């Protein structure tokens, strides 16, 4: 037995140490995948509309969920020009400074040497058994919303996929803060004091409707991935904070088609999943310029900002253009055998590490939900986002293909750290009510 354990330990060390140290060429390839040109497919160009009649011709550039959606006649995809979503220069510089220092530990969820930026810059290798895990770390420590930002406000609509009947609208504010590994906004690299050693937190507050008003959610994620997230819910009508049990982050959130674990593409720990890299592809992804889209006049904002419109079957799909982009296909299977999902298949944008297309399968391995997060270029969005190098979450569509229902999201995302002070990310703040 000891010999076998020793052999496994040696093999593990071999796996950890076998990767070549990242180079400047790896960094350039990681952040500038379109430097030498953009991907192309015969017959597909800006202005092409992929619909039920020509979907077979373009099947290779659609993930299986989007292929099914178009084939069913639920949605037509308008193709836009592929553009570079340049990542924030400070984040790139942090990646350069820490290049080659980050290593996987012996267990899934263990990481050593990480100090900011993108942890693993090398192109993922199918022969590397832990390539998927490295991609998961790149996602966890991605630029995401930058050091501090807010969705201010955020509208969710619940609809019947078949009839389009609008069942409910919820208006929220969402706030995001990085406590550690900060690169853009003072203080860097860390908010102090941070005695719990949190990496990041998300705070949510419901503004409307009246029956849910003042419901609040606070998720605090530790830098140590082996520690369970702290999740607390404040229910306005009860006027008390209660801690959410681990399993409750996989329940429907406020009656929607989303669970807390779905937020931002994947809102869990690296150690919650077993990760597998399934290959690199060029597929159509929901990346666009917000100001060039046909926007809705439905919601009035004082600064004149307008939101993305929805279209297609049941008005469940964003009225946007899609880009042919390089993605990594990443499969995540829950470690916990009682988890309600069987697996997630995440399509990770290679340049930004945004998880903009995810397929959620049930435990019978049948498609359950199709998850789209539309990303706007920051220079073609609200003026405050220009030059931030943060791809802006701007629209979402969660379609439950089994219950024929959807939840859609319309964002006013602002990369403005003033909207998210650190004191907001404490449980005491929730008790302050209005």
C-alpha positions in Angstrom: 0.0 0.0 0.0 2.8 2.4 0.9 4.5 1.7 -2.4 1.3 2.4 -4.3 0.8 5.7 -2.3 4.4 6.7 -3.1 3.9 5.9 -6.8 0.7 8.1 -6.8 2.6 10.9 -5.1 5.4 10.7 -7.6 2.9 10.7 -10.5 1.2 13.7 -9.0 4.4 15.6 -8.6 5.2 14.7 -12.2 1.8 16.1 -13.4 2.3 19.3 -11.4 5.9 19.9 -12.6 5.7 18.7 -16.2 4.2 21.8 -17.7 6.7 24.2 -19.4 7.0 27.6 -17.7 4.8 30.1 -19.5 6.5 32.6 -21.8 5.7 36.1 -23.1 4.5 34.3 -26.3 2.0 32.4 -24.2 0.8 35.6 -22.6 0.4 37.3 -26.0 -1.5 34.3 -27.4 -3.7 34.2 -24.3 -4.8 37.8 -24.3 -4.5 38.5 -28.1 -5.9 35.4 -29.8 -6.9 37.4 -32.9 -3.6 39.2 -33.4 -2.9 37.2 -36.6 -6.5 37.3 -37.8 -10.0 36.2 -36.8 -11.6 32.7 -37.3 -13.6 32.2 -40.4 -16.0 29.6 -41.8 -17.1 29.4 -45.5 -20.4 31.3 -46.0 -20.4 32.9 -42.5 -19.8 36.6 -42.4 -21.1 39.7 -40.7 -24.7 40.1 -41.7 -25.3 36.3 -42.1 -28.4 35.1 -40.3 -28.3 31.6 -39.0 -31.8 30.2 -38.9 -33.9 27.0 -39.2 -33.4 26.9 -43.0 -29.5 27.0 -43.0 -28.7 25.7 -39.5 -27.1 22.4 -40.8 -24.6 24.4 -42.9 -23.4 26.1 -39.7 -23.8 23.3 -37.2 -20.0 23.2 -36.5 -20.1 26.8 -35.1 -23.0 26.3 -32.7 -22.8 24.6 -29.4 -25.4 21.7 -29.1 -27.9 23.8 -27.1 -27.8 26.7 -29.6 -28.0 24.3 -32.5 -31.2 22.8 -31.0 -32.6 26.3 -30.3 -32.1 27.4 -33.9 -33.2 24.1 -35.4 -36.5 24.4 -33.4 -37.1 27.8 -34.9 -37.0 29.5 -31.5 -34.3 32.0 -32.4 -32.3 33.3 -35.4 -28.7 34.3 -34.8 -27.5 37.5 -36.5 -23.7 37.3 -37.1 -21.5 40.3 -36.3 -17.9 41.1 -36.9 -15.4 39.3 -34.6 -13.5 41.9 -32.6 -10.9 41.9 -29.9 -12.2 42.5 -26.4 -8.8 43.8 -25.1 -8.4 42.9 -21.4 -7.5 45.6 -18.8 -3.8 46.5 -19.1 -3.2 46.2 -15.3 -4.6 42.7 -15.3 -2.4 41.7 -18.2 0.6 43.3 -16.4 -0.2 41.3 -13.2 -0.4 38.2 -15.3 3.1 39.0 -16.7 4.6 39.8 -13.3 3.3 36.5 -11.9 4.0 34.4 -15.0 4.9 30.8 -14.2 4.6 31.2 -10.4 1.2 29.5 -9.9 1.1 25.8 -9.4 -1.7 23.3 -8.8 -1.6 21.6 -5.4 -2.1 17.9 -4.8 -5.9 18.1 -4.5 -8.5 19.7 -6.7 -9.0 23.2 -5.2 -5.4 23.6 -4.0 -3.3 26.4 -5.6 0.1 27.7 -4.6 2.1 30.8 -5.7 -0.8 32.7 -7.1 -0.5 36.5 -6.7 -2.8 38.1 -9.3 -3.7 38.1 -13.0 -4.4 35.0 -15.1 -2.9 32.0 -13.3 -2.2 29.7 -16.3 -1.3 31.3 -19.6 -0.3 28.3 -21.6 -2.7 26.9 -24.2 -4.6 24.0 -22.6 -3.3 20.6 -23.6 -5.7 17.6 -24.0 -2.9 15.3 -22.8 -2.7 17.2 -19.4 -5.2 15.5 -17.1 -5.6 18.7 -15.1 -6.0 21.1 -18.0 -9.7 21.6 -17.1 -8.8 22.5 -13.5 -6.3 25.2 -14.8 -9.1 26.7 -16.9 -11.4 26.7 -13.9 -8.8 28.7 -11.9 -8.4 31.1 -14.8 -12.1 31.7 -14.7 -12.2 32.1 -10.9 -9.5 34.7 -11.0 -10.7 36.3 -14.2 -11.1 40.0 -14.8 -14.9 39.5 -14.6 -16.4 42.8 -13.3 -12.9 44.3 -12.4 -12.1 45.2 -8.8 -15.5 46.7 -8.1 -18.7 47.2 -10.1 -22.5 47.2 -9.9 -25.5 46.2 -12.1 -27.5 49.3 -11.3 -30.3 48.3 -12.0 -30.9 44.8 -13.2 -34.2 43.5 -14.5 -35.2 39.8 -14.5 -38.3 38.6 -16.3 -40.0 35.2 -15.9 -41.7 34.0 -19.1 -43.5 31.0 -20.5 -41.4 29.8 -23.5 -44.4 28.6 -25.5 -46.7 31.6 -25.0 -44.3 34.4 -24.1 -46.6 35.2 -21.2 -44.8 37.5 -18.8 -45.3 36.1 -15.3 -43.1 38.3 -13.2 -40.5 41.2 -13.3 -38.0 41.6 -10.5 -35.8 44.8 -10.3 -32.5 44.4 -8.4 -29.2 46.0 -7.8 -26.2 43.7 -7.8 -22.8 44.7 -6.5 -19.4 43.0 -6.9 -16.1 43.5 -5.0 -12.7 41.9 -5.1 -11.1 41.9 -1.7 -7.9 40.4 -3.0 -5.8 40.3 -6.2 -7.0 43.8 -7.1 -5.2 45.4 -10.1 -7.3 48.4 -11.3 -8.6 50.5 -8.4 -7.2 51.6 -5.1 -6.6 50.0 -2.8 -4.3 47.4 -4.5 -3.7 44.5 -4.2 -6.1 44.1 -1.3 -8.8 45.7 0.7 -7.8 45.9 4.4 -8.7 44.9 7.0 -9.7 41.5 5.5 -9.4 39.2 8.6 -11.5 36.4 7.0 -9.2 36.4 3.9 -12.1 36.7 1.5 -11.3 36.8 -2.2 -14.6 38.3 -3.5 -18.2 39.1 -2.6 -21.5 39.6 -4.3 -24.3 41.6 -2.7 -27.8 41.6 -4.2 -30.8 43.7 -3.2 -34.4 43.5 -4.5 -36.0 46.9 -5.3 -39.3 45.7 -6.9 -41.9 44.1 -6.6 -43.3 45.1 -3.3 -43.7 41.5 -1.9 -39.9 40.8 -2.4 -38.7 44.4 -1.8 -35.6 44.6 0.5 -34.8 40.9 0.1 -31.0 40.8 0.1 -28.3 38.1 -0.6 -24.6 38.3 0.4 -22.1 35.7 -0.9 -18.6 35.9 0.5 -16.0 33.7 -1.2 -12.7 32.8 0.6 -9.4 33.0 -1.2 -8.8 29.4 0.1 -11.0 27.4 -2.3 -11.3 24.5 0.2 -13.4 26.7 2.5 -17.2 26.8 1.9 -18.6 30.1 0.7 -20.5 32.2 3.3 -24.1 32.8 1.9 -26.6 34.9 3.8 -30.2 35.8 2.9 -32.2 38.7 4.4 -35.9 38.5 3.9 -37.5 41.9 4.3 -40.8 40.7 5.7 -39.0 38.6 8.4 -36.5 41.4 9.1 -33.8 38.9 9.8 -30.7 37.4 8.2 -30.4 33.7 7.8 -27.4 31.7 6.7 -28.0 29.6 3.6 -27.1 25.9 3.9 -24.8 24.7 1.2 -27.5 22.9 -0.7 -29.7 26.0 -0.9 -27.4 27.6 -3.5 -28.7 25.0 -6.0 -32.4 25.8 -5.3 -34.3 28.1 -7.6 -33.5 31.7 -6.7 -36.7 33.7 -6.0 -38.7 31.4 -8.3 -36.5 32.0 -11.3 -34.9 29.5 -13.7 -31.5 30.3 -12.0 -29.8 28.9 -9.0 -27.3 31.0 -7.1 -24.6 28.6 -8.5 -25.5 29.8 -12.0 -24.7 33.4 -11.4 -22.1 34.9 -13.8 -21.9 31.6 -15.7 -20.6 29.6 -12.7 -20.7 30.8 -9.1 -19.2 28.0 -7.1 -15.7 26.9 -6.0 -13.2 25.1 -8.1 -13.2 22.3 -5.6 -17.0 21.8 -6.0 -16.5 20.2 -9.4 -14.4 17.7 -11.3 -13.1 19.5 -14.3 -12.4 18.2 -17.8 -11.0 20.1 -20.8 -12.9 18.9 -23.9 -11.1 20.8 -26.6 -10.8 24.2 -28.4 -13.4 25.4 -30.9 -14.5 28.4 -32.8 -18.2 29.0 -32.2 -20.7 31.8 -32.3 -20.7 33.6 -28.9 -22.9 36.5 -27.7 -20.3 39.3 -27.9 -21.3 42.6 -29.4 -21.3 46.4 -29.0 -24.2 47.5 -26.9 -24.6 50.9 -28.5 -25.0 49.3 -32.0 -27.9 47.1 -30.9 -31.6 47.8 -31.4 -32.4 48.8 -27.7 -35.7 48.8 -25.9 -37.4 52.0 -24.6 -39.2 50.0 -21.9 -37.2 51.2 -18.8 -36.4 54.8 -18.2 -33.0 55.8 -16.8 -32.1 59.3 -15.8 -28.9 59.3 -17.8 -30.7 58.0 -21.0 -29.2 54.5 -20.8 -31.3 51.9 -22.8 -31.4 48.2 -22.2 -31.0 45.2 -24.6 -34.3 44.0 -26.1 -35.5 40.4 -26.2 -36.9 38.4 -29.2 -37.6 34.9 -30.5 -39.7 32.2 -29.0 -41.5 33.5 -25.9 -39.2 36.6 -26.1 -36.7 34.5 -24.3 -33.6 35.4 -26.4 -31.5 38.6 -26.6 -31.8 40.7 -29.7 -28.1 41.0 -30.3 -25.4 40.0 -32.8 -23.0 37.1 -32.2 -19.3 36.8 -33.0 -17.3 33.7 -34.2 -14.8 33.4 -31.3 -12.2 31.0 -29.9 -13.5 29.0 -27.0 -12.4 26.3 -24.6 -15.0 23.6 -23.9 -14.9 22.8 -20.2 -17.0 20.1 -18.5 -17.8 20.4 -14.8 -19.2 17.4 -12.9 -20.3 18.0 -9.3 -18.2 16.3 -6.6 -21.3 16.0 -4.4 -23.4 13.0 -5.5 -26.7 14.6 -4.3 -26.2 17.8 -6.5 -29.2 18.4 -8.7 -27.3 18.6 -11.9 -25.3 15.9 -13.8 -22.8 18.3 -15.4 -22.2 21.7 -16.9 -20.6 22.1 -20.3 -19.1 25.6 -20.3 -17.9 27.4 -23.4 -15.2 29.7 -22.1 -14.2 32.6 -24.2 -10.4 32.2 -24.7 -9.6 36.0 -24.6 -11.7 37.2 -21.7 -12.4 33.9 -19.9 -16.1 34.8 -19.8 -18.5 31.8 -19.6 -21.1 33.1 -22.0 -22.6 29.8 -23.2 -23.3 27.0 -20.7 -25.3 23.8 -21.1 -26.7 22.3 -17.9 -27.6 18.6 -17.9 -29.7 16.8 -15.4 -28.6 13.6 -13.6 -30.0 11.5 -16.5 -27.6 13.3 -18.8 -30.4 15.1 -20.6 -30.2 18.8 -21.5 -32.0 20.7 -18.8 -31.0 24.4 -19.2 -29.4 26.5 -21.9 -27.6 29.6 -20.4 -26.5 32.6 -22.4 -24.7 35.7 -21.0 -24.4 38.5 -23.6 -21.2 40.5 -23.3 -20.8 44.1 -24.6 -17.5 45.7 -25.5 -16.9 48.3 -22.7 -16.0 51.1 -25.2 -19.5 50.7 -26.8 -21.6 50.8 -23.7 -22.2 53.3 -20.8 -19.5 56.1 -20.9 -18.2 55.1 -17.5 -17.1 51.7 -18.8 -15.0 53.1 -21.7 -11.3 52.1 -21.4 -11.8 49.7 -18.5 -10.9 46.5 -20.4 -13.8 44.7 -18.7 -16.2 42.9 -21.0 -19.6 44.0 -19.7 -22.3 41.5 -18.7 -25.2 43.0 -20.6 -28.0 40.5 -21.2 -28.9 37.0 -20.2 -31.2 34.2 -21.2 -31.7 31.0 -19.1 -34.0 28.6 -20.9 -35.3 25.6 -19.1 -35.9 23.3 -22.1 -37.6 20.7 -19.9 -40.2 22.9 -18.3 -40.5 25.2 -21.4 -39.8 28.3 -19.3 -37.2 31.1 -19.3 -35.8 33.9 -17.2 -34.2 36.8 -19.0 -31.9 39.6 -17.7 -31.3 43.2 -18.8 -28.3 44.8 -17.2 -27.1 48.4 -16.7 -23.5 47.3 -15.7 -21.2 50.0 -14.4 -17.5 49.5 -13.6 -17.6 52.1 -10.9 -16.0 51.1 -7.5 -17.8 54.0 -5.8 -21.0 52.0 -6.1 -19.6 49.1 -4.1 -17.9 50.2 -0.9 -16.3 47.3 1.2 -18.8 47.9 4.1 -21.6 46.8 1.8 -20.1 43.3 1.8 -20.7 42.6 5.5 -23.6 40.8 7.0 -24.2 43.9 9.3 -25.0 46.0 6.2 -28.0 43.7 5.4 -29.6 44.4 8.7 -29.5 48.2 8.0 -32.7 47.7 5.9 -33.3 50.7 3.6 
